[in-house]
Amino acid sequence: MRPMTPRHTLPEPLPAEPLSLVAAWLAEAQARGETPNPNAMVLATCDDQGRPSARVVLCKDISPVPGVVRFVTNYLSRKGREMAANPRAALVFHWDHLHRQARIEGAVRQADAADSDRYFASRARGSQLGAHASRQSEPIASRAALRAQLDEVRDRYGDDGEVPRPAHWGIMELWADAVELWVEGHARLHDRARWTRAAANAEWAVTRLQP
């Protein structure tokens, strides 16, 4: 039987800036290799009527300073349209095997086109073609129709032609202004703390929370 992961607590005193700890937790989860997608996170958005939706996406990276979490999306997908209409979102990482959770909220915006171009160029060719072939969140008649769209893209760019980044695909940035960290405790005495700040690059205020 695999030994149980020790349940650590949040640091004392609490760090002045929270995302370095989130990045360290993510790096540990990746290094342990106990889950297939340790960078998976729930992304919650709202449309212009305040109706929420959520889905799992993959974190590209975390920059503790200035406090940005990046992920990739199709800008014309449902989540892309909702972030354009209501440019705030929330993220949740949950590492069950490490007994840890991170909740992050903030404003969202498209990254610089040059950053998205560089990242797109580094992706596998199949992923590049798929970004062109799929009109994400739009109806499709059948799997055969989707394969036909992919075949059309393959014909367009050939076997070794450069595949440019489609304008509707790129990196999104969430600029954190609230972060809540949670460590599971025994007898439900979990360890929780919340950091908030008024704007990007402002100092964080932090407080512990009752579980």
C-alpha positions as CSV (number, residue, x, y, z in Angstrom):
1,M,0.0,0.0,0.0
2,R,1.3,3.5,-0.9
3,P,2.1,5.6,2.2
4,M,-0.3,8.5,2.8
5,T,1.1,11.9,1.8
6,P,1.8,14.0,4.9
7,R,-0.7,16.8,5.3
8,H,1.4,19.9,5.8
9,T,-0.1,23.2,6.8
10,L,0.2,26.7,5.3
11,P,3.4,28.5,6.2
12,E,3.5,30.6,9.4
13,P,3.7,33.5,9.0
14,L,1.8,33.5,5.8
15,P,3.8,34.7,2.8
16,A,3.2,38.2,1.6
17,E,2.6,36.9,-2.0
18,P,0.6,33.7,-2.7
19,L,1.3,32.7,-6.2
20,S,4.9,31.5,-5.5
21,L,3.4,28.9,-3.2
22,V,0.8,27.9,-5.9
23,A,3.6,27.6,-8.4
24,A,5.6,25.4,-5.9
25,W,2.6,23.2,-5.3
26,L,2.1,22.8,-9.1
27,A,5.8,21.9,-9.6
28,E,5.6,19.3,-6.8
29,A,2.5,17.8,-8.3
30,Q,4.2,17.6,-11.7
31,A,7.4,16.1,-10.2
32,R,5.5,13.4,-8.3
33,G,3.8,12.2,-11.4
34,E,0.8,10.7,-9.5
35,T,-1.9,12.2,-11.7
36,P,-1.9,12.4,-15.5
37,N,-2.6,16.2,-15.7
38,P,-1.4,17.9,-12.5
39,N,-1.7,21.3,-14.4
40,A,-5.5,20.8,-14.9
41,M,-7.6,23.5,-13.4
42,V,-11.3,24.5,-13.5
43,L,-12.0,27.7,-15.4
44,A,-15.2,29.4,-14.5
45,T,-16.7,32.3,-16.5
46,C,-19.9,34.2,-16.8
47,D,-21.7,35.6,-19.8
48,D,-23.1,39.1,-20.1
49,Q,-26.3,38.0,-18.3
50,G,-24.3,36.7,-15.3
51,R,-24.9,33.0,-16.1
52,P,-21.9,30.9,-15.1
53,S,-20.2,28.0,-16.8
54,A,-17.2,26.0,-15.9
55,R,-14.8,23.5,-17.6
56,V,-11.3,22.0,-17.1
57,V,-8.4,23.6,-19.0
58,L,-4.6,23.2,-18.6
59,C,-2.4,25.8,-17.0
60,K,0.4,26.9,-19.3
61,D,2.4,28.7,-16.6
62,I,2.3,30.8,-13.5
63,S,4.2,34.1,-13.1
64,P,4.1,34.9,-9.3
65,V,5.3,38.4,-10.1
66,P,3.3,40.3,-11.4
67,G,0.7,37.6,-10.6
68,V,-0.5,36.0,-13.8
69,V,-1.8,32.6,-14.7
70,R,-1.8,31.7,-18.4
71,F,-3.8,29.1,-20.4
72,V,-4.7,28.6,-24.0
73,T,-8.1,28.8,-25.6
74,N,-10.0,29.4,-28.8
75,Y,-11.1,33.0,-28.5
76,L,-14.4,32.1,-30.4
77,S,-15.3,29.3,-28.1
78,R,-18.0,29.7,-25.5
79,K,-15.4,30.4,-22.8
80,G,-13.6,32.8,-25.1
81,R,-16.9,34.7,-25.9
82,E,-17.8,34.8,-22.2
83,M,-14.4,36.2,-21.2
84,A,-14.7,38.9,-24.0
85,A,-18.2,39.9,-22.7
86,N,-17.3,39.7,-19.0
87,P,-13.5,39.9,-18.6
88,R,-13.3,38.3,-15.2
89,A,-12.8,34.6,-14.4
90,A,-12.0,32.2,-11.6
91,L,-9.6,29.2,-11.5
92,V,-9.5,26.2,-9.2
93,F,-6.6,23.7,-8.8
94,H,-7.3,20.7,-6.7
95,W,-4.5,18.2,-6.0
96,D,-6.4,15.5,-4.1
97,H,-3.3,13.3,-3.6
98,L,-1.5,16.3,-2.0
99,H,-4.6,17.4,0.0
100,R,-4.3,20.9,-1.4
101,Q,-6.5,23.4,-3.3
102,A,-5.9,26.8,-4.8
103,R,-8.6,29.2,-5.9
104,I,-7.6,32.2,-8.0
105,E,-9.8,35.1,-9.3
106,G,-9.0,38.1,-11.5
107,A,-9.3,40.0,-14.7
108,V,-8.6,38.2,-18.0
109,R,-7.2,39.4,-21.2
110,Q,-5.6,38.1,-24.4
111,A,-1.8,37.9,-24.2
112,D,0.4,39.7,-26.7
113,A,0.0,38.2,-30.2
114,A,3.8,37.6,-30.3
115,D,3.6,35.4,-27.2
116,S,0.8,33.3,-28.7
117,D,2.7,33.0,-32.0
118,R,5.8,31.7,-30.2
119,Y,3.9,29.2,-28.2
120,F,1.9,28.0,-31.2
121,A,5.1,27.4,-33.2
122,S,6.4,25.2,-30.4
123,R,3.3,22.9,-30.4
124,A,3.1,19.5,-32.1
125,R,2.0,19.7,-35.8
126,G,-1.2,17.7,-35.1
127,S,-2.2,20.2,-32.4
128,Q,-1.5,23.1,-34.8
129,L,-3.7,21.5,-37.5
130,G,-6.4,20.8,-34.9
131,A,-6.5,24.4,-33.8
132,H,-7.4,25.3,-37.4
133,A,-9.8,22.4,-38.0
134,S,-12.1,22.8,-35.0
135,R,-14.6,25.6,-34.6
136,Q,-14.7,25.0,-30.9
137,S,-18.1,25.0,-29.2
138,E,-20.0,25.1,-32.6
139,P,-22.3,22.3,-33.6
140,I,-21.0,19.5,-36.0
141,A,-23.1,17.0,-37.9
142,S,-20.8,14.0,-37.2
143,R,-17.3,12.8,-36.3
144,A,-16.9,12.2,-40.1
145,A,-17.6,15.9,-40.7
146,L,-14.9,16.9,-38.2
147,R,-12.4,14.6,-39.8
148,A,-13.2,16.1,-43.1
149,Q,-12.4,19.6,-41.7
150,L,-9.1,18.3,-40.5
151,D,-8.4,16.7,-43.9
152,E,-9.0,20.0,-45.5
153,V,-6.5,21.7,-43.2
154,R,-3.9,19.0,-43.9
155,D,-4.4,19.5,-47.6
156,R,-4.0,23.3,-47.2
157,Y,-0.7,23.1,-45.4
158,G,0.7,19.9,-46.8
159,D,3.0,17.5,-44.9
160,D,5.7,20.0,-44.0
161,G,4.5,23.5,-44.7
162,E,4.5,26.0,-41.9
163,V,1.2,26.2,-40.0
164,P,0.5,29.8,-38.9
165,R,-1.4,30.5,-35.7
166,P,-5.1,31.1,-36.4
167,A,-6.2,34.5,-35.2
168,H,-8.9,32.9,-33.0
169,W,-6.4,30.8,-31.0
170,G,-4.0,32.1,-28.3
171,I,-2.9,32.6,-24.7
172,M,-5.2,34.1,-22.1
173,E,-3.9,35.7,-19.0
174,L,-5.7,35.9,-15.7
175,W,-4.3,38.7,-13.6
176,A,-4.9,37.6,-10.0
177,D,-6.5,39.9,-7.5
178,A,-7.7,37.2,-5.1
179,V,-6.1,33.9,-4.1
180,E,-7.4,31.4,-1.6
181,L,-5.3,28.4,-0.5
182,W,-6.6,25.4,1.3
183,V,-4.8,22.4,3.0
184,E,-6.8,19.5,4.2
185,G,-6.6,19.0,7.9
186,H,-7.6,16.1,10.2
187,A,-11.1,16.3,11.8
188,R,-12.0,18.9,9.2
189,L,-9.7,21.5,10.7
190,H,-8.5,22.6,7.3
191,D,-5.9,25.3,6.9
192,R,-7.2,28.2,4.8
193,A,-6.0,31.7,3.9
194,R,-7.1,34.4,1.5
195,W,-5.0,37.0,-0.2
196,T,-6.5,40.1,-2.0
197,R,-5.2,43.2,-3.7
198,A,-6.9,46.2,-5.3
199,A,-5.1,45.9,-8.6
200,A,-2.3,44.2,-10.5
201,N,1.1,45.0,-9.0
202,A,-0.5,46.3,-5.8
203,E,0.6,44.8,-2.5
204,W,-1.4,41.8,-1.2
205,A,-3.4,41.7,2.0
206,V,-3.7,38.3,3.7
207,T,-5.8,36.7,6.4
208,R,-6.4,33.2,7.7
209,L,-9.9,31.8,7.4
210,Q,-11.8,29.4,9.5
211,P,-12.4,26.1,7.8
